């Protein structure tokens, strides 16, 4: 039985493919062709709330759409030479967004 590759296993290769395609399109003056491959465009504002600097440091990043709704978020913990990121989802995301909403309202 073969193990199915995760997105994390594949991301470096997929990015390399994208960059190769972009470089090829730019060198062939065919950037419009690559632009036709874009399926959608959305604008997101990311607000970073710095909770502590130094060793260790931690941050909350909250992404808002053009209506000001929080659509995603992350908690980042940075130890010396090591950084971990955890996606906030569901109730976690809702609670964090509600608690820090005073800062989010200022950004939109």
Gaussian input, Z-matrix of N, CA and C with variables (Angstrom, degrees):
# hf/3-21g

backbone

0 1
 N
 C     1     B1
 C     2     B2     1     A1
 N     3     B3     2     A2     1     D1
 C     4     B4     3     A3     2     D2
 C     5     B5     4     A4     3     D3
 N     6     B6     5     A5     4     D4
 C     7     B7     6     A6     5     D5
 C     8     B8     7     A7     6     D6
 N     9     B9     8     A8     7     D7
 C    10    B10     9     A9     8     D8
 C    11    B11    10    A10     9     D9
 N    12    B12    11    A11    10    D10
 C    13    B13    12    A12    11    D11
 C    14    B14    13    A13    12    D12
 N    15    B15    14    A14    13    D13
 C    16    B16    15    A15    14    D14
 C    17    B17    16    A16    15    D15
 N    18    B18    17    A17    16    D16
 C    19    B19    18    A18    17    D17
 C    20    B20    19    A19    18    D18
 N    21    B21    20    A20    19    D19
 C    22    B22    21    A21    20    D20
 C    23    B23    22    A22    21    D21
 N    24    B24    23    A23    22    D22
 C    25    B25    24    A24    23    D23
 C    26    B26    25    A25    24    D24
 N    27    B27    26    A26    25    D25
 C    28    B28    27    A27    26    D26
 C    29    B29    28    A28    27    D27
 N    30    B30    29    A29    28    D28
 C    31    B31    30    A30    29    D29
 C    32    B32    31    A31    30    D30
 N    33    B33    32    A32    31    D31
 C    34    B34    33    A33    32    D32
 C    35    B35    34    A34    33    D33
 N    36    B36    35    A35    34    D34
 C    37    B37    36    A36    35    D35
 C    38    B38    37    A37    36    D36
 N    39    B39    38    A38    37    D37
 C    40    B40    39    A39    38    D38
 C    41    B41    40    A40    39    D39
 N    42    B42    41    A41    40    D40
 C    43    B43    42    A42    41    D41
 C    44    B44    43    A43    42    D42
 N    45    B45    44    A44    43    D43
 C    46    B46    45    A45    44    D44
 C    47    B47    46    A46    45    D45
 N    48    B48    47    A47    46    D46
 C    49    B49    48    A48    47    D47
 C    50    B50    49    A49    48    D48
 N    51    B51    50    A50    49    D49
 C    52    B52    51    A51    50    D50
 C    53    B53    52    A52    51    D51
 N    54    B54    53    A53    52    D52
 C    55    B55    54    A54    53    D53
 C    56    B56    55    A55    54    D54
 N    57    B57    56    A56    55    D55
 C    58    B58    57    A57    56    D56
 C    59    B59    58    A58    57    D57
 N    60    B60    59    A59    58    D58
 C    61    B61    60    A60    59    D59
 C    62    B62    61    A61    60    D60
 N    63    B63    62    A62    61    D61
 C    64    B64    63    A63    62    D62
 C    65    B65    64    A64    63    D63
 N    66    B66    65    A65    64    D64
 C    67    B67    66    A66    65    D65
 C    68    B68    67    A67    66    D66
 N    69    B69    68    A68    67    D67
 C    70    B70    69    A69    68    D68
 C    71    B71    70    A70    69    D69
 N    72    B72    71    A71    70    D70
 C    73    B73    72    A72    71    D71
 C    74    B74    73    A73    72    D72
 N    75    B75    74    A74    73    D73
 C    76    B76    75    A75    74    D74
 C    77    B77    76    A76    75    D75
 N    78    B78    77    A77    76    D76
 C    79    B79    78    A78    77    D77
 C    80    B80    79    A79    78    D78
 N    81    B81    80    A80    79    D79
 C    82    B82    81    A81    80    D80
 C    83    B83    82    A82    81    D81
 N    84    B84    83    A83    82    D82
 C    85    B85    84    A84    83    D83
 C    86    B86    85    A85    84    D84
 N    87    B87    86    A86    85    D85
 C    88    B88    87    A87    86    D86
 C    89    B89    88    A88    87    D87
 N    90    B90    89    A89    88    D88
 C    91    B91    90    A90    89    D89
 C    92    B92    91    A91    90    D90
 N    93    B93    92    A92    91    D91
 C    94    B94    93    A93    92    D92
 C    95    B95    94    A94    93    D93
 N    96    B96    95    A95    94    D94
 C    97    B97    96    A96    95    D95
 C    98    B98    97    A97    96    D96
 N    99    B99    98    A98    97    D97
 C   100   B100    99    A99    98    D98
 C   101   B101   100   A100    99    D99
 N   102   B102   101   A101   100   D100
 C   103   B103   102   A102   101   D101
 C   104   B104   103   A103   102   D102
 N   105   B105   104   A104   103   D103
 C   106   B106   105   A105   104   D104
 C   107   B107   106   A106   105   D105
 N   108   B108   107   A107   106   D106
 C   109   B109   108   A108   107   D107
 C   110   B110   109   A109   108   D108
 N   111   B111   110   A110   109   D109
 C   112   B112   111   A111   110   D110
 C   113   B113   112   A112   111   D111
 N   114   B114   113   A113   112   D112
 C   115   B115   114   A114   113   D113
 C   116   B116   115   A115   114   D114
 N   117   B117   116   A116   115   D115
 C   118   B118   117   A117   116   D116
 C   119   B119   118   A118   117   D117
 N   120   B120   119   A119   118   D118
 C   121   B121   120   A120   119   D119
 C   122   B122   121   A121   120   D120
 N   123   B123   122   A122   121   D121
 C   124   B124   123   A123   122   D122
 C   125   B125   124   A124   123   D123
 N   126   B126   125   A125   124   D124
 C   127   B127   126   A126   125   D125
 C   128   B128   127   A127   126   D126
 N   129   B129   128   A128   127   D127
 C   130   B130   129   A129   128   D128
 C   131   B131   130   A130   129   D129
 N   132   B132   131   A131   130   D130
 C   133   B133   132   A132   131   D131
 C   134   B134   133   A133   132   D132
 N   135   B135   134   A134   133   D133
 C   136   B136   135   A135   134   D134
 C   137   B137   136   A136   135   D135
 N   138   B138   137   A137   136   D136
 C   139   B139   138   A138   137   D137
 C   140   B140   139   A139   138   D138
 N   141   B141   140   A140   139   D139
 C   142   B142   141   A141   140   D140
 C   143   B143   142   A142   141   D141
 N   144   B144   143   A143   142   D142
 C   145   B145   144   A144   143   D143
 C   146   B146   145   A145   144   D144
 N   147   B147   146   A146   145   D145
 C   148   B148   147   A147   146   D146
 C   149   B149   148   A148   147   D147
 N   150   B150   149   A149   148   D148
 C   151   B151   150   A150   149   D149
 C   152   B152   151   A151   150   D150
 N   153   B153   152   A152   151   D151
 C   154   B154   153   A153   152   D152
 C   155   B155   154   A154   153   D153
 N   156   B156   155   A155   154   D154
 C   157   B157   156   A156   155   D155
 C   158   B158   157   A157   156   D156
 N   159   B159   158   A158   157   D157
 C   160   B160   159   A159   158   D158
 C   161   B161   160   A160   159   D159
 N   162   B162   161   A161   160   D160
 C   163   B163   162   A162   161   D161
 C   164   B164   163   A163   162   D162
 N   165   B165   164   A164   163   D163
 C   166   B166   165   A165   164   D164
 C   167   B167   166   A166   165   D165
 N   168   B168   167   A167   166   D166
 C   169   B169   168   A168   167   D167
 C   170   B170   169   A169   168   D168
 N   171   B171   170   A170   169   D169
 C   172   B172   171   A171   170   D170
 C   173   B173   172   A172   171   D171
 N   174   B174   173   A173   172   D172
 C   175   B175   174   A174   173   D173
 C   176   B176   175   A175   174   D174
 N   177   B177   176   A176   175   D175
 C   178   B178   177   A177   176   D176
 C   179   B179   178   A178   177   D177
 N   180   B180   179   A179   178   D178
 C   181   B181   180   A180   179   D179
 C   182   B182   181   A181   180   D180
 N   183   B183   182   A182   181   D181
 C   184   B184   183   A183   182   D182
 C   185   B185   184   A184   183   D183
 N   186   B186   185   A185   184   D184
 C   187   B187   186   A186   185   D185
 C   188   B188   187   A187   186   D186
 N   189   B189   188   A188   187   D187
 C   190   B190   189   A189   188   D188
 C   191   B191   190   A190   189   D189
 N   192   B192   191   A191   190   D190
 C   193   B193   192   A192   191   D191
 C   194   B194   193   A193   192   D192
 N   195   B195   194   A194   193   D193
 C   196   B196   195   A195   194   D194
 C   197   B197   196   A196   195   D195
 N   198   B198   197   A197   196   D196
 C   199   B199   198   A198   197   D197
 C   200   B200   199   A199   198   D198
 N   201   B201   200   A200   199   D199
 C   202   B202   201   A201   200   D200
 C   203   B203   202   A202   201   D201
 N   204   B204   203   A203   202   D202
 C   205   B205   204   A204   203   D203
 C   206   B206   205   A205   204   D204
 N   207   B207   206   A206   205   D205
 C   208   B208   207   A207   206   D206
 C   209   B209   208   A208   207   D207
 N   210   B210   209   A209   208   D208
 C   211   B211   210   A210   209   D209
 C   212   B212   211   A211   210   D210
 N   213   B213   212   A212   211   D211
 C   214   B214   213   A213   212   D212
 C   215   B215   214   A214   213   D213
 N   216   B216   215   A215   214   D214
 C   217   B217   216   A216   215   D215
 C   218   B218   217   A217   216   D216
 N   219   B219   218   A218   217   D217
 C   220   B220   219   A219   218   D218
 C   221   B221   220   A220   219   D219
 N   222   B222   221   A221   220   D220
 C   223   B223   222   A222   221   D221
 C   224   B224   223   A223   222   D222
 N   225   B225   224   A224   223   D223
 C   226   B226   225   A225   224   D224
 C   227   B227   226   A226   225   D225
 N   228   B228   227   A227   226   D226
 C   229   B229   228   A228   227   D227
 C   230   B230   229   A229   228   D228
 N   231   B231   230   A230   229   D229
 C   232   B232   231   A231   230   D230
 C   233   B233   232   A232   231   D231
 N   234   B234   233   A233   232   D232
 C   235   B235   234   A234   233   D233
 C   236   B236   235   A235   234   D234
 N   237   B237   236   A236   235   D235
 C   238   B238   237   A237   236   D236
 C   239   B239   238   A238   237   D237
 N   240   B240   239   A239   238   D238
 C   241   B241   240   A240   239   D239
 C   242   B242   241   A241   240   D240
 N   243   B243   242   A242   241   D241
 C   244   B244   243   A243   242   D242
 C   245   B245   244   A244   243   D243
 N   246   B246   245   A245   244   D244
 C   247   B247   246   A246   245   D245
 C   248   B248   247   A247   246   D246
 N   249   B249   248   A248   247   D247
 C   250   B250   249   A249   248   D248
 C   251   B251   250   A250   249   D249
 N   252   B252   251   A251   250   D250
 C   253   B253   252   A252   251   D251
 C   254   B254   253   A253   252   D252
 N   255   B255   254   A254   253   D253
 C   256   B256   255   A255   254   D254
 C   257   B257   256   A256   255   D255
 N   258   B258   257   A257   256   D256
 C   259   B259   258   A258   257   D257
 C   260   B260   259   A259   258   D258
 N   261   B261   260   A260   259   D259
 C   262   B262   261   A261   260   D260
 C   263   B263   262   A262   261   D261
 N   264   B264   263   A263   262   D262
 C   265   B265   264   A264   263   D263
 C   266   B266   265   A265   264   D264
 N   267   B267   266   A266   265   D265
 C   268   B268   267   A267   266   D266
 C   269   B269   268   A268   267   D267
 N   270   B270   269   A269   268   D268
 C   271   B271   270   A270   269   D269
 C   272   B272   271   A271   270   D270
 N   273   B273   272   A272   271   D271
 C   274   B274   273   A273   272   D272
 C   275   B275   274   A274   273   D273
 N   276   B276   275   A275   274   D274
 C   277   B277   276   A276   275   D275
 C   278   B278   277   A277   276   D276
 N   279   B279   278   A278   277   D277
 C   280   B280   279   A279   278   D278
 C   281   B281   280   A280   279   D279
 N   282   B282   281   A281   280   D280
 C   283   B283   282   A282   281   D281
 C   284   B284   283   A283   282   D282
 N   285   B285   284   A284   283   D283
 C   286   B286   285   A285   284   D284
 C   287   B287   286   A286   285   D285
 N   288   B288   287   A287   286   D286
 C   289   B289   288   A288   287   D287
 C   290   B290   289   A289   288   D288
 N   291   B291   290   A290   289   D289
 C   292   B292   291   A291   290   D290
 C   293   B293   292   A292   291   D291
 N   294   B294   293   A293   292   D292
 C   295   B295   294   A294   293   D293
 C   296   B296   295   A295   294   D294
 N   297   B297   296   A296   295   D295
 C   298   B298   297   A297   296   D296
 C   299   B299   298   A298   297   D297
 N   300   B300   299   A299   298   D298
 C   301   B301   300   A300   299   D299
 C   302   B302   301   A301   300   D300
 N   303   B303   302   A302   301   D301
 C   304   B304   303   A303   302   D302
 C   305   B305   304   A304   303   D303
 N   306   B306   305   A305   304   D304
 C   307   B307   306   A306   305   D305
 C   308   B308   307   A307   306   D306
 N   309   B309   308   A308   307   D307
 C   310   B310   309   A309   308   D308
 C   311   B311   310   A310   309   D309
 N   312   B312   311   A311   310   D310
 C   313   B313   312   A312   311   D311
 C   314   B314   313   A313   312   D312
 N   315   B315   314   A314   313   D313
 C   316   B316   315   A315   314   D314
 C   317   B317   316   A316   315   D315
 N   318   B318   317   A317   316   D316
 C   319   B319   318   A318   317   D317
 C   320   B320   319   A319   318   D318
 N   321   B321   320   A320   319   D319
 C   322   B322   321   A321   320   D320
 C   323   B323   322   A322   321   D321

   B1=1.4533
   B2=1.5328
   B3=1.3101
   B4=1.4605
   B5=1.5179
   B6=1.3134
   B7=1.4543
   B8=1.5308
   B9=1.3149
   B10=1.4581
   B11=1.5252
   B12=1.3189
   B13=1.4583
   B14=1.5203
   B15=1.3154
   B16=1.4573
   B17=1.5194
   B18=1.3224
   B19=1.4543
   B20=1.5266
   B21=1.3292
   B22=1.4627
   B23=1.5288
   B24=1.3520
   B25=1.4621
   B26=1.5316
   B27=1.3235
   B28=1.4610
   B29=1.5264
   B30=1.3335
   B31=1.4638
   B32=1.5318
   B33=1.3257
   B34=1.4642
   B35=1.5274
   B36=1.3209
   B37=1.4603
   B38=1.5159
   B39=1.3338
   B40=1.4617
   B41=1.5286
   B42=1.3237
   B43=1.4619
   B44=1.5255
   B45=1.3262
   B46=1.4608
   B47=1.5291
   B48=1.3456
   B49=1.4691
   B50=1.5245
   B51=1.3254
   B52=1.4620
   B53=1.5264
   B54=1.3249
   B55=1.4618
   B56=1.5247
   B57=1.3256
   B58=1.4650
   B59=1.5193
   B60=1.3233
   B61=1.4568
   B62=1.5192
   B63=1.3252
   B64=1.4710
   B65=1.5296
   B66=1.3345
   B67=1.4729
   B68=1.5209
   B69=1.3349
   B70=1.4669
   B71=1.5214
   B72=1.3275
   B73=1.4679
   B74=1.5228
   B75=1.3181
   B76=1.4650
   B77=1.5298
   B78=1.3238
   B79=1.4688
   B80=1.5247
   B81=1.3325
   B82=1.4707
   B83=1.5259
   B84=1.3312
   B85=1.4730
   B86=1.5296
   B87=1.3304
   B88=1.4557
   B89=1.5284
   B90=1.3231
   B91=1.4597
   B92=1.5246
   B93=1.3395
   B94=1.4680
   B95=1.5210
   B96=1.3458
   B97=1.4590
   B98=1.5290
   B99=1.3284
   B100=1.4722
   B101=1.5207
   B102=1.3327
   B103=1.4580
   B104=1.5202
   B105=1.3223
   B106=1.4645
   B107=1.5238
   B108=1.3380
   B109=1.4640
   B110=1.5264
   B111=1.3324
   B112=1.4665
   B113=1.5306
   B114=1.3231
   B115=1.4562
   B116=1.5162
   B117=1.3131
   B118=1.4548
   B119=1.5135
   B120=1.3199
   B121=1.4584
   B122=1.5226
   B123=1.3125
   B124=1.4595
   B125=1.5223
   B126=1.3009
   B127=1.4602
   B128=1.5246
   B129=1.3162
   B130=1.4534
   B131=1.5215
   B132=1.3175
   B133=1.4605
   B134=1.5242
   B135=1.3244
   B136=1.4610
   B137=1.5215
   B138=1.3254
   B139=1.4523
   B140=1.5244
   B141=1.3298
   B142=1.4628
   B143=1.5164
   B144=1.3156
   B145=1.4552
   B146=1.5225
   B147=1.3175
   B148=1.4553
   B149=1.5263
   B150=1.3211
   B151=1.4619
   B152=1.5208
   B153=1.3305
   B154=1.4614
   B155=1.5226
   B156=1.3622
   B157=1.4592
   B158=1.5038
   B159=1.2967
   B160=1.4613
   B161=1.5025
   B162=1.3201
   B163=1.4607
   B164=1.5135
   B165=1.2830
   B166=1.4632
   B167=1.5351
   B168=1.3242
   B169=1.4628
   B170=1.5175
   B171=1.3330
   B172=1.4658
   B173=1.5167
   B174=1.3314
   B175=1.4544
   B176=1.5221
   B177=1.3124
   B178=1.4575
   B179=1.5213
   B180=1.3209
   B181=1.4540
   B182=1.5179
   B183=1.3364
   B184=1.4610
   B185=1.5221
   B186=1.3212
   B187=1.4586
   B188=1.5207
   B189=1.3442
   B190=1.4555
   B191=1.5259
   B192=1.3360
   B193=1.4550
   B194=1.5188
   B195=1.3336
   B196=1.4603
   B197=1.5298
   B198=1.3374
   B199=1.4664
   B200=1.5265
   B201=1.3334
   B202=1.4588
   B203=1.5173
   B204=1.3357
   B205=1.4646
   B206=1.5258
   B207=1.3251
   B208=1.4647
   B209=1.5291
   B210=1.3308
   B211=1.4615
   B212=1.5281
   B213=1.3330
   B214=1.4596
   B215=1.5263
   B216=1.3241
   B217=1.4515
   B218=1.5102
   B219=1.3198
   B220=1.4494
   B221=1.5211
   B222=1.3351
   B223=1.4617
   B224=1.5202
   B225=1.3342
   B226=1.4565
   B227=1.5191
   B228=1.3261
   B229=1.4548
   B230=1.5219
   B231=1.3343
   B232=1.4598
   B233=1.5184
   B234=1.2995
   B235=1.4642
   B236=1.5214
   B237=1.3003
   B238=1.4638
   B239=1.5214
   B240=1.3453
   B241=1.4561
   B242=1.5114
   B243=1.3177
   B244=1.4629
   B245=1.5217
   B246=1.3292
   B247=1.4609
   B248=1.5189
   B249=1.3250
   B250=1.4557
   B251=1.5269
   B252=1.3386
   B253=1.4589
   B254=1.5141
   B255=1.3239
   B256=1.4593
   B257=1.5183
   B258=1.3248
   B259=1.4591
   B260=1.5270
   B261=1.3217
   B262=1.4549
   B263=1.5274
   B264=1.3174
   B265=1.4613
   B266=1.5213
   B267=1.3088
   B268=1.4591
   B269=1.5084
   B270=1.3565
   B271=1.4655
   B272=1.5241
   B273=1.3442
   B274=1.4690
   B275=1.5264
   B276=1.3280
   B277=1.4588
   B278=1.5184
   B279=1.3290
   B280=1.4664
   B281=1.5284
   B282=1.3332
   B283=1.4744
   B284=1.5268
   B285=1.3299
   B286=1.4663
   B287=1.5268
   B288=1.3273
   B289=1.4672
   B290=1.5180
   B291=1.3236
   B292=1.4665
   B293=1.5273
   B294=1.3362
   B295=1.4563
   B296=1.5346
   B297=1.3304
   B298=1.4618
   B299=1.5285
   B300=1.3252
   B301=1.4626
   B302=1.5266
   B303=1.3283
   B304=1.4512
   B305=1.5317
   B306=1.3355
   B307=1.4625
   B308=1.5196
   B309=1.3241
   B310=1.4641
   B311=1.5073
   B312=1.3238
   B313=1.4642
   B314=1.5196
   B315=1.3329
   B316=1.4710
   B317=1.5216
   B318=1.3433
   B319=1.4560
   B320=1.5253
   B321=1.2983
   B322=1.4830
   B323=1.5034
   A1=108.78
   A2=116.21
   A3=119.88
   A4=110.30
   A5=114.58
   A6=121.20
   A7=109.29
   A8=116.94
   A9=121.30
   A10=109.13
   A11=115.81
   A12=120.26
   A13=110.85
   A14=115.52
   A15=120.59
   A16=109.18
   A17=116.38
   A18=121.03
   A19=109.96
   A20=117.28
   A21=121.42
   A22=111.12
   A23=117.24
   A24=121.55
   A25=111.27
   A26=116.87
   A27=122.09
   A28=114.98
   A29=117.94
   A30=120.74
   A31=113.74
   A32=118.57
   A33=120.12
   A34=111.15
   A35=117.08
   A36=121.28
   A37=112.20
   A38=116.62
   A39=120.79
   A40=111.11
   A41=117.37
   A42=120.49
   A43=110.36
   A44=117.20
   A45=120.91
   A46=110.67
   A47=117.65
   A48=121.56
   A49=110.92
   A50=116.47
   A51=120.68
   A52=110.93
   A53=116.91
   A54=120.98
   A55=111.82
   A56=116.75
   A57=120.37
   A58=110.33
   A59=117.23
   A60=121.54
   A61=112.60
   A62=116.75
   A63=121.25
   A64=110.15
   A65=116.74
   A66=120.02
   A67=111.47
   A68=116.51
   A69=121.03
   A70=110.73
   A71=116.76
   A72=120.74
   A73=111.22
   A74=117.31
   A75=120.81
   A76=111.46
   A77=116.98
   A78=119.52
   A79=111.90
   A80=118.02
   A81=122.04
   A82=112.28
   A83=116.80
   A84=121.42
   A85=111.94
   A86=116.38
   A87=122.08
   A88=110.87
   A89=116.46
   A90=119.12
   A91=111.51
   A92=118.30
   A93=120.26
   A94=111.23
   A95=117.26
   A96=120.59
   A97=110.60
   A98=117.39
   A99=120.96
   A100=110.61
   A101=116.90
   A102=120.06
   A103=111.31
   A104=117.51
   A105=121.40
   A106=111.90
   A107=117.60
   A108=121.79
   A109=113.19
   A110=118.11
   A111=121.65
   A112=108.41
   A113=116.77
   A114=121.71
   A115=113.79
   A116=117.67
   A117=120.74
   A118=110.49
   A119=115.06
   A120=121.49
   A121=107.68
   A122=116.24
   A123=120.40
   A124=108.42
   A125=114.89
   A126=120.59
   A127=108.41
   A128=116.10
   A129=122.02
   A130=108.79
   A131=115.49
   A132=121.21
   A133=107.42
   A134=116.97
   A135=120.95
   A136=108.68
   A137=115.12
   A138=121.75
   A139=107.90
   A140=116.67
   A141=121.16
   A142=108.45
   A143=115.24
   A144=122.51
   A145=107.08
   A146=116.53
   A147=121.72
   A148=108.18
   A149=115.49
   A150=120.74
   A151=111.70
   A152=117.16
   A153=120.41
   A154=109.13
   A155=114.84
   A156=121.88
   A157=107.98
   A158=115.14
   A159=119.36
   A160=111.86
   A161=114.99
   A162=118.36
   A163=111.03
   A164=117.83
   A165=127.97
   A166=111.81
   A167=114.57
   A168=121.73
   A169=108.36
   A170=116.70
   A171=118.90
   A172=110.77
   A173=114.18
   A174=122.69
   A175=109.50
   A176=114.88
   A177=122.00
   A178=105.99
   A179=117.45
   A180=122.10
   A181=108.10
   A182=115.79
   A183=121.23
   A184=109.02
   A185=115.85
   A186=122.91
   A187=109.36
   A188=115.60
   A189=121.66
   A190=109.36
   A191=115.71
   A192=119.40
   A193=109.79
   A194=116.95
   A195=120.08
   A196=113.29
   A197=117.84
   A198=121.69
   A199=112.71
   A200=116.47
   A201=120.35
   A202=113.65
   A203=117.79
   A204=121.04
   A205=109.85
   A206=116.82
   A207=121.18
   A208=107.66
   A209=115.63
   A210=120.70
   A211=112.92
   A212=117.21
   A213=120.55
   A214=108.34
   A215=115.23
   A216=119.21
   A217=111.46
   A218=114.76
   A219=121.86
   A220=109.72
   A221=114.87
   A222=121.67
   A223=105.68
   A224=116.46
   A225=121.80
   A226=108.62
   A227=115.93
   A228=122.90
   A229=107.48
   A230=116.72
   A231=121.26
   A232=110.43
   A233=114.89
   A234=122.67
   A235=106.13
   A236=119.59
   A237=121.62
   A238=109.89
   A239=117.00
   A240=122.39
   A241=115.43
   A242=118.34
   A243=121.03
   A244=108.88
   A245=116.86
   A246=121.81
   A247=109.08
   A248=115.94
   A249=121.54
   A250=108.63
   A251=115.72
   A252=121.80
   A253=108.89
   A254=116.46
   A255=121.64
   A256=108.13
   A257=116.06
   A258=120.67
   A259=109.25
   A260=116.44
   A261=121.76
   A262=107.87
   A263=116.48
   A264=120.47
   A265=109.87
   A266=115.56
   A267=121.82
   A268=113.37
   A269=115.40
   A270=121.28
   A271=112.69
   A272=117.15
   A273=120.34
   A274=110.12
   A275=116.01
   A276=120.80
   A277=110.85
   A278=117.13
   A279=121.20
   A280=111.44
   A281=117.03
   A282=121.20
   A283=111.59
   A284=116.21
   A285=120.30
   A286=109.41
   A287=117.37
   A288=120.93
   A289=111.16
   A290=117.39
   A291=120.34
   A292=110.78
   A293=116.44
   A294=120.73
   A295=111.33
   A296=117.07
   A297=120.99
   A298=112.93
   A299=118.16
   A300=121.73
   A301=113.23
   A302=118.79
   A303=121.10
   A304=110.79
   A305=117.56
   A306=121.34
   A307=111.26
   A308=116.13
   A309=120.14
   A310=111.67
   A311=117.08
   A312=121.20
   A313=111.50
   A314=116.84
   A315=120.97
   A316=111.72
   A317=117.45
   A318=121.11
   A319=112.88
   A320=118.74
   A321=121.08
   A322=110.38
   D1=127.51
   D2=179.81
   D3=-93.98
   D4=142.00
   D5=179.67
   D6=-78.33
   D7=131.31
   D8=177.09
   D9=-74.85
   D10=135.56
   D11=-179.04
   D12=-71.23
   D13=139.23
   D14=176.01
   D15=-83.53
   D16=167.86
   D17=176.05
   D18=-60.29
   D19=-39.16
   D20=178.63
   D21=-62.19
   D22=-35.44
   D23=177.48
   D24=-67.34
   D25=-30.60
   D26=-172.12
   D27=-96.54
   D28=-15.79
   D29=-167.68
   D30=-61.26
   D31=-41.22
   D32=-178.85
   D33=-63.10
   D34=-42.28
   D35=178.84
   D36=-66.12
   D37=-41.32
   D38=179.51
   D39=-65.68
   D40=-40.75
   D41=177.15
   D42=-64.06
   D43=-41.29
   D44=178.14
   D45=-60.75
   D46=-41.43
   D47=177.02
   D48=-61.52
   D49=-44.27
   D50=179.67
   D51=-61.21
   D52=-47.60
   D53=-178.89
   D54=-64.86
   D55=-36.60
   D56=175.65
   D57=-62.51
   D58=-44.80
   D59=177.96
   D60=-62.29
   D61=-41.93
   D62=178.60
   D63=-64.20
   D64=-46.64
   D65=178.94
   D66=-59.99
   D67=-41.63
   D68=179.23
   D69=-64.89
   D70=-45.57
   D71=-179.91
   D72=-62.69
   D73=-40.65
   D74=179.38
   D75=-66.96
   D76=-41.14
   D77=-179.54
   D78=-71.34
   D79=-26.35
   D80=179.42
   D81=-95.76
   D82=5.70
   D83=-176.05
   D84=53.65
   D85=41.04
   D86=179.71
   D87=-121.27
   D88=36.41
   D89=-177.28
   D90=-64.17
   D91=-27.98
   D92=178.35
   D93=-61.96
   D94=-34.96
   D95=178.18
   D96=-62.37
   D97=-44.51
   D98=178.48
   D99=-64.89
   D100=-37.79
   D101=179.55
   D102=-63.69
   D103=-29.65
   D104=177.89
   D105=-66.12
   D106=-19.85
   D107=-179.96
   D108=-78.57
   D109=-10.30
   D110=-179.65
   D111=-73.78
   D112=122.99
   D113=-176.83
   D114=-87.34
   D115=-22.64
   D116=-179.14
   D117=-167.77
   D118=158.07
   D119=178.45
   D120=-132.90
   D121=130.50
   D122=175.95
   D123=-138.42
   D124=154.05
   D125=-179.08
   D126=-112.04
   D127=131.65
   D128=-179.34
   D129=-130.98
   D130=136.26
   D131=174.63
   D132=-100.63
   D133=126.84
   D134=177.01
   D135=-105.85
   D136=123.58
   D137=176.51
   D138=-106.23
   D139=124.39
   D140=178.33
   D141=-103.96
   D142=124.14
   D143=177.79
   D144=-105.69
   D145=111.15
   D146=-179.03
   D147=-83.75
   D148=119.10
   D149=-178.39
   D150=-96.90
   D151=-31.27
   D152=174.36
   D153=-157.78
   D154=145.99
   D155=176.13
   D156=-105.30
   D157=167.77
   D158=173.13
   D159=83.04
   D160=-162.09
   D161=-176.61
   D162=-103.57
   D163=115.71
   D164=-9.40
   D165=-82.95
   D166=167.06
   D167=175.74
   D168=-120.96
   D169=153.73
   D170=172.46
   D171=-146.30
   D172=152.02
   D173=-174.69
   D174=-142.51
   D175=156.86
   D176=167.14
   D177=-119.75
   D178=130.98
   D179=173.47
   D180=-115.29
   D181=128.27
   D182=179.10
   D183=-122.95
   D184=130.03
   D185=-179.16
   D186=-101.52
   D187=129.62
   D188=178.64
   D189=-117.48
   D190=142.89
   D191=174.60
   D192=-82.21
   D193=-176.58
   D194=-175.55
   D195=-66.38
   D196=-13.70
   D197=176.44
   D198=-91.30
   D199=-3.77
   D200=-179.07
   D201=89.85
   D202=2.78
   D203=178.89
   D204=-79.41
   D205=137.16
   D206=176.67
   D207=-75.13
   D208=122.63
   D209=-176.44
   D210=-111.51
   D211=-15.41
   D212=179.07
   D213=-164.95
   D214=164.36
   D215=177.81
   D216=-164.95
   D217=161.60
   D218=-178.79
   D219=-142.89
   D220=148.62
   D221=168.97
   D222=-110.42
   D223=127.74
   D224=-177.85
   D225=-117.84
   D226=128.20
   D227=177.20
   D228=-119.27
   D229=123.27
   D230=-176.02
   D231=-120.50
   D232=110.61
   D233=172.89
   D234=-95.21
   D235=165.01
   D236=-178.70
   D237=-54.41
   D238=116.61
   D239=176.85
   D240=73.47
   D241=8.36
   D242=-177.51
   D243=-146.12
   D244=131.16
   D245=-179.90
   D246=-128.67
   D247=134.26
   D248=175.99
   D249=-122.50
   D250=141.25
   D251=179.39
   D252=-125.44
   D253=133.81
   D254=176.55
   D255=-123.55
   D256=123.90
   D257=175.95
   D258=-68.57
   D259=135.47
   D260=175.50
   D261=-91.98
   D262=132.53
   D263=-177.68
   D264=-138.58
   D265=158.87
   D266=172.91
   D267=54.63
   D268=-129.78
   D269=-177.47
   D270=-61.32
   D271=-36.84
   D272=178.23
   D273=-58.27
   D274=-49.73
   D275=-179.09
   D276=-62.86
   D277=-44.14
   D278=-179.44
   D279=-61.01
   D280=-45.19
   D281=-178.72
   D282=-64.93
   D283=-45.92
   D284=-178.70
   D285=-64.34
   D286=-44.03
   D287=-179.89
   D288=-63.65
   D289=-40.61
   D290=179.23
   D291=-66.34
   D292=-43.51
   D293=-177.59
   D294=-62.99
   D295=-41.37
   D296=-176.87
   D297=-97.47
   D298=15.08
   D299=-174.91
   D300=-59.25
   D301=-28.32
   D302=178.76
   D303=-59.44
   D304=-36.77
   D305=178.41
   D306=-75.89
   D307=-36.05
   D308=-179.47
   D309=-67.17
   D310=-39.09
   D311=-179.66
   D312=-62.70
   D313=-31.32
   D314=179.84
   D315=-70.22
   D316=-26.82
   D317=-172.62
   D318=-82.99
   D319=-27.75
   D320=-176.67
   D321=-85.35

